[in-house]
Amino acid sequence: MGRYPQGAASIGQALDLLREVGDRPGQARARANLGEVALRQDRYQEAARHLYEALAMLREVGDRTSEADTLVSLGVINLRQGRFTQASKHLRQALALLREAGDLSRQAMALNSMGELFLATGQPDEARARYAEALSLAARAGEKYEQARAHHGLASSYQHSGDARRAHRHWREALTRYTELGAPEAEQVHAELAGDAARV
C-alpha cells in the first residue's frame, strides 16, 4: 500500500525477534524484505546491502524459493541502474530456480521484471512476450498484483511500438487491478491514461 516506513519498522522488529530465537531462515527472509522495501523507495545502495546479505543466508539455509525472490530484486536494482548484463544474469538465475520449483506466481514476477529489462534495452517485442507469459501464469495462479504488472508492461510495450489502442486497453486493465489491491502503482497508471487521453 506504499506505507514503506511503517513496513520497514515492522520488519525491523521482526528481525530483532528472529535474532533472539536464532531463526536463521526467518532472519534471511526479513533481511530480504527490508531490501525490497528500500528498493521500492529507490534506495538502491541500501537495498543491495540487505539483499546480498539475505542471499548469502538463504543459500546457507537452502531456501531456494526465497533465493529466487532475492535474485529478482537484485536484478531490478541492476536494471534501474543501467547494469543490464548483471540484471539479466540475476533474473535468468531466478527464473530457472522458480521453474524448477513450479512456482507460477513467482515465475510471473520474474518474467515481468525480464519484460522491464527488454523494454529498457529497446526490445518491445521480446518484452511483450515475457509480459504475456507472466500474465498467463499470474492468471493461473490467481496472483492479481503480477497480473496488474503484466498489463502495465504490455501497455508500455504497445505504446513503445506505436499501438495506442492496445496500450490504452492494457492500462485500463492494470488500473483496475492496482486499484482493487490499493497498490500505489494505480496513481502512475492513472497518469499514463490521462496523458494518453491528452494525446488523442
KEBA-935995 format. One record per residue (C-alpha): residue number from 1; chain; x, y, z. Coordinates in nm, 3 decimals. Layout:
<torzas>
> NUM | A | X | Y | Z .
...
</torzas>
This chain:
<torzas>
> 1 | A | 0.000 | 0.000 | 0.000 .
> 2 | A | 0.302 | 0.229 | -0.021 .
> 3 | A | 0.346 | 0.282 | 0.355 .
> 4 | A | 0.714 | 0.193 | 0.338 .
> 5 | A | 0.849 | 0.348 | 0.663 .
> 6 | A | 0.584 | 0.162 | 0.864 .
> 7 | A | 0.660 | -0.157 | 0.677 .
> 8 | A | 1.034 | -0.125 | 0.738 .
> 9 | A | 0.975 | -0.062 | 1.109 .
> 10 | A | 0.761 | -0.375 | 1.144 .
> 11 | A | 1.013 | -0.588 | 0.955 .
> 12 | A | 1.294 | -0.449 | 1.171 .
> 13 | A | 1.106 | -0.551 | 1.486 .
> 14 | A | 1.051 | -0.897 | 1.342 .
> 15 | A | 1.421 | -0.926 | 1.255 .
> 16 | A | 1.517 | -0.844 | 1.616 .
> 17 | A | 1.285 | -1.118 | 1.746 .
> 18 | A | 1.413 | -1.369 | 1.491 .
> 19 | A | 1.770 | -1.300 | 1.602 .
> 20 | A | 1.669 | -1.357 | 1.965 .
> 21 | A | 1.528 | -1.702 | 1.888 .
> 22 | A | 1.806 | -1.791 | 1.643 .
> 23 | A | 1.578 | -1.840 | 1.342 .
> 24 | A | 1.824 | -1.812 | 1.051 .
> 25 | A | 1.574 | -1.875 | 0.768 .
> 26 | A | 1.339 | -1.616 | 0.916 .
> 27 | A | 1.621 | -1.365 | 0.954 .
> 28 | A | 1.719 | -1.414 | 0.592 .
> 29 | A | 1.364 | -1.355 | 0.468 .
> 30 | A | 1.324 | -1.048 | 0.691 .
> 31 | A | 1.652 | -0.907 | 0.559 .
> 32 | A | 1.530 | -0.967 | 0.202 .
> 33 | A | 1.205 | -0.788 | 0.283 .
> 34 | A | 1.398 | -0.488 | 0.415 .
> 35 | A | 1.584 | -0.485 | 0.085 .
> 36 | A | 1.259 | -0.494 | -0.109 .
> 37 | A | 1.118 | -0.201 | 0.090 .
> 38 | A | 1.434 | 0.001 | 0.024 .
> 39 | A | 1.416 | -0.091 | -0.346 .
> 40 | A | 1.058 | 0.035 | -0.370 .
> 41 | A | 1.184 | 0.370 | -0.236 .
> 42 | A | 1.467 | 0.379 | -0.495 .
> 43 | A | 1.731 | 0.349 | -0.221 .
> 44 | A | 1.943 | 0.114 | -0.428 .
> 45 | A | 2.262 | 0.101 | -0.221 .
> 46 | A | 2.071 | 0.021 | 0.099 .
> 47 | A | 1.854 | -0.231 | -0.084 .
> 48 | A | 2.155 | -0.409 | -0.235 .
> 49 | A | 2.326 | -0.434 | 0.104 .
> 50 | A | 2.022 | -0.602 | 0.261 .
> 51 | A | 1.962 | -0.827 | -0.039 .
> 52 | A | 2.318 | -0.955 | -0.075 .
> 53 | A | 2.326 | -1.034 | 0.298 .
> 54 | A | 1.993 | -1.213 | 0.261 .
> 55 | A | 2.112 | -1.403 | -0.045 .
> 56 | A | 2.413 | -1.545 | 0.138 .
> 57 | A | 2.194 | -1.655 | 0.430 .
> 58 | A | 1.925 | -1.804 | 0.206 .
> 59 | A | 2.183 | -2.012 | 0.020 .
> 60 | A | 2.326 | -2.122 | 0.354 .
> 61 | A | 1.985 | -2.248 | 0.477 .
> 62 | A | 1.878 | -2.386 | 0.137 .
> 63 | A | 1.566 | -2.172 | 0.086 .
> 64 | A | 1.570 | -2.172 | -0.294 .
> 65 | A | 1.235 | -2.001 | -0.345 .
> 66 | A | 1.333 | -1.703 | -0.131 .
> 67 | A | 1.673 | -1.709 | -0.300 .
> 68 | A | 1.494 | -1.665 | -0.633 .
> 69 | A | 1.285 | -1.376 | -0.493 .
> 70 | A | 1.604 | -1.206 | -0.380 .
> 71 | A | 1.772 | -1.258 | -0.717 .
> 72 | A | 1.474 | -1.091 | -0.887 .
> 73 | A | 1.508 | -0.788 | -0.660 .
> 74 | A | 1.882 | -0.771 | -0.726 .
> 75 | A | 1.808 | -0.793 | -1.097 .
> 76 | A | 1.571 | -0.499 | -1.070 .
> 77 | A | 1.832 | -0.293 | -0.882 .
> 78 | A | 2.085 | -0.356 | -1.157 .
> 79 | A | 1.824 | -0.282 | -1.424 .
> 80 | A | 1.730 | 0.051 | -1.269 .
> 81 | A | 2.097 | 0.149 | -1.256 .
> 82 | A | 2.162 | 0.055 | -1.619 .
> 83 | A | 2.367 | -0.258 | -1.546 .
> 84 | A | 2.172 | -0.469 | -1.794 .
> 85 | A | 2.409 | -0.766 | -1.823 .
> 86 | A | 2.412 | -0.819 | -1.446 .
> 87 | A | 2.035 | -0.768 | -1.430 .
> 88 | A | 1.983 | -1.035 | -1.696 .
> 89 | A | 2.209 | -1.279 | -1.511 .
> 90 | A | 2.018 | -1.241 | -1.184 .
> 91 | A | 1.675 | -1.264 | -1.348 .
> 92 | A | 1.764 | -1.573 | -1.553 .
> 93 | A | 1.902 | -1.746 | -1.243 .
> 94 | A | 1.583 | -1.664 | -1.054 .
> 95 | A | 1.355 | -1.786 | -1.333 .
> 96 | A | 1.544 | -2.116 | -1.357 .
> 97 | A | 1.503 | -2.176 | -0.983 .
> 98 | A | 1.132 | -2.088 | -0.994 .
> 99 | A | 1.060 | -2.311 | -1.294 .
> 100 | A | 1.235 | -2.594 | -1.112 .
> 101 | A | 1.014 | -2.528 | -0.809 .
> 102 | A | 0.697 | -2.495 | -1.022 .
> 103 | A | 0.603 | -2.167 | -0.852 .
> 104 | A | 0.373 | -1.993 | -1.103 .
> 105 | A | 0.318 | -1.664 | -0.922 .
> 106 | A | 0.689 | -1.609 | -0.865 .
> 107 | A | 0.768 | -1.710 | -1.223 .
> 108 | A | 0.527 | -1.434 | -1.327 .
> 109 | A | 0.717 | -1.191 | -1.103 .
> 110 | A | 1.049 | -1.283 | -1.265 .
> 111 | A | 0.904 | -1.266 | -1.616 .
> 112 | A | 0.755 | -0.923 | -1.551 .
> 113 | A | 1.097 | -0.800 | -1.444 .
> 114 | A | 1.253 | -0.956 | -1.754 .
> 115 | A | 0.992 | -0.772 | -1.961 .
> 116 | A | 1.102 | -0.448 | -1.795 .
> 117 | A | 1.464 | -0.532 | -1.885 .
> 118 | A | 1.382 | -0.595 | -2.252 .
> 119 | A | 1.178 | -0.274 | -2.267 .
> 120 | A | 1.466 | -0.077 | -2.116 .
> 121 | A | 1.702 | -0.216 | -2.379 .
> 122 | A | 1.475 | -0.122 | -2.672 .
> 123 | A | 1.329 | -0.467 | -2.742 .
> 124 | A | 0.950 | -0.421 | -2.714 .
> 125 | A | 0.863 | -0.746 | -2.893 .
> 126 | A | 1.077 | -0.951 | -2.653 .
> 127 | A | 0.932 | -0.754 | -2.362 .
> 128 | A | 0.578 | -0.822 | -2.481 .
> 129 | A | 0.645 | -1.197 | -2.498 .
> 130 | A | 0.765 | -1.200 | -2.135 .
> 131 | A | 0.474 | -0.988 | -2.014 .
> 132 | A | 0.223 | -1.210 | -2.197 .
> 133 | A | 0.371 | -1.523 | -2.038 .
> 134 | A | 0.371 | -1.351 | -1.699 .
> 135 | A | 0.004 | -1.259 | -1.741 .
> 136 | A | -0.089 | -1.617 | -1.828 .
> 137 | A | 0.097 | -1.765 | -1.530 .
> 138 | A | -0.031 | -1.499 | -1.288 .
> 139 | A | -0.390 | -1.561 | -1.401 .
> 140 | A | -0.348 | -1.936 | -1.349 .
> 141 | A | -0.207 | -1.871 | -1.000 .
> 142 | A | -0.473 | -1.610 | -0.912 .
> 143 | A | -0.194 | -1.356 | -0.847 .
> 144 | A | -0.357 | -1.016 | -0.906 .
> 145 | A | -0.055 | -0.795 | -0.843 .
> 146 | A | 0.155 | -0.970 | -1.106 .
> 147 | A | -0.142 | -0.960 | -1.344 .
> 148 | A | -0.152 | -0.584 | -1.293 .
> 149 | A | 0.224 | -0.558 | -1.354 .
> 150 | A | 0.192 | -0.765 | -1.671 .
> 151 | A | -0.089 | -0.544 | -1.806 .
> 152 | A | 0.115 | -0.235 | -1.717 .
> 153 | A | 0.416 | -0.377 | -1.901 .
> 154 | A | 0.210 | -0.478 | -2.203 .
> 155 | A | 0.070 | -0.124 | -2.219 .
> 156 | A | 0.420 | 0.023 | -2.214 .
> 157 | A | 0.542 | -0.220 | -2.480 .
> 158 | A | 0.249 | -0.139 | -2.712 .
> 159 | A | 0.299 | 0.233 | -2.657 .
> 160 | A | 0.667 | 0.188 | -2.746 .
> 161 | A | 0.558 | 0.015 | -3.068 .
> 162 | A | 0.307 | 0.288 | -3.154 .
> 163 | A | -0.010 | 0.084 | -3.087 .
> 164 | A | -0.208 | 0.331 | -2.875 .
> 165 | A | -0.532 | 0.130 | -2.882 .
> 166 | A | -0.381 | -0.183 | -2.727 .
> 167 | A | -0.174 | 0.026 | -2.484 .
> 168 | A | -0.489 | 0.201 | -2.360 .
> 169 | A | -0.671 | -0.131 | -2.310 .
> 170 | A | -0.388 | -0.277 | -2.100 .
> 171 | A | -0.351 | 0.041 | -1.894 .
> 172 | A | -0.721 | 0.018 | -1.809 .
> 173 | A | -0.676 | -0.345 | -1.701 .
> 174 | A | -0.370 | -0.254 | -1.493 .
> 175 | A | -0.552 | 0.037 | -1.328 .
> 176 | A | -0.847 | -0.182 | -1.233 .
> 177 | A | -0.626 | -0.441 | -1.064 .
> 178 | A | -0.394 | -0.195 | -0.892 .
> 179 | A | -0.697 | -0.005 | -0.759 .
> 180 | A | -0.859 | -0.324 | -0.628 .
> 181 | A | -0.538 | -0.402 | -0.440 .
> 182 | A | -0.489 | -0.049 | -0.308 .
> 183 | A | -0.145 | -0.052 | -0.474 .
> 184 | A | 0.046 | 0.277 | -0.512 .
> 185 | A | 0.114 | 0.199 | -0.879 .
> 186 | A | -0.250 | 0.290 | -0.954 .
> 187 | A | -0.156 | 0.658 | -0.942 .
> 188 | A | 0.117 | 0.613 | -1.204 .
> 189 | A | -0.116 | 0.424 | -1.440 .
> 190 | A | -0.386 | 0.687 | -1.391 .
> 191 | A | -0.132 | 0.949 | -1.504 .
> 192 | A | -0.040 | 0.736 | -1.807 .
> 193 | A | -0.408 | 0.714 | -1.903 .
> 194 | A | -0.454 | 1.088 | -1.860 .
> 195 | A | -0.153 | 1.151 | -2.085 .
> 196 | A | -0.286 | 0.904 | -2.338 .
> 197 | A | -0.623 | 1.083 | -2.345 .
> 198 | A | -0.449 | 1.418 | -2.390 .
> 199 | A | -0.263 | 1.284 | -2.695 .
> 200 | A | -0.582 | 1.164 | -2.866 .
</torzas>
